[in-house]
């Protein structure tokens, strides 16, 4: 009987140690996913952003859209400036940037006379540039900075949850937001709820005005 009890105690002890080990491994994975990937992504984004600004300083000449077309500033999200590149696959977004859609619906660009400038970014991990998207409310500012122009948008509608397959939110005229006529819109998309990718969170804005960039790159009032 004593031998049986010792064997059971040994099994329980081994099982407990396995649980502790699994917990440690899981904890390390969470740290990696939610912290270390942010560190790596921010480093990559800072490097790429600095290269874009250096090329702007060199004078006239268009950047390739893959290098980065400008910077997104959203005060309500308190996430600093976010480099915007072409594409929304993980290889792009994992580097701590926002990407504009090329598929399934091609995004307009801010300088286009009409259309919907549609962007995606991670909500958790890999820079988590849209982590605080839920803090955006109607009337909040979204500012896009290009080499020579500030584009100031105002939020007018949010959609806290929709299926990941809902591409209508990216349409040139986002009718799901209540718009029925062409204009100059911006759409921010990211995963929701936090720490999942089951659904999408959507924010729509409409262009309010543009300002030319001066020599000192003085930001518009919304960013001061």
Buried (B, 14 or more C-beta within 10 A) or exposed (E): EEEEEEEEEEEEEEEEEEEEEEEEEEEEEEEEBBEEBBEBBBEBBBEBBEBBBEBBEEEEEEBEBEBBBBBBBBBBBEBBBBBBBBBBEEEBBBBBBBBBBBEEBBBBBBBEEEBBBBBBBBBBBBBBBBBBBBEBEEEBBBBBBBBEBBBBBBBBBBBEEBEEEBEEBBBBBBEBBEBEEEBBBBBBBBBBBEEEEEBBBBBBBBBBEBBEBEEEEEBBEBBE
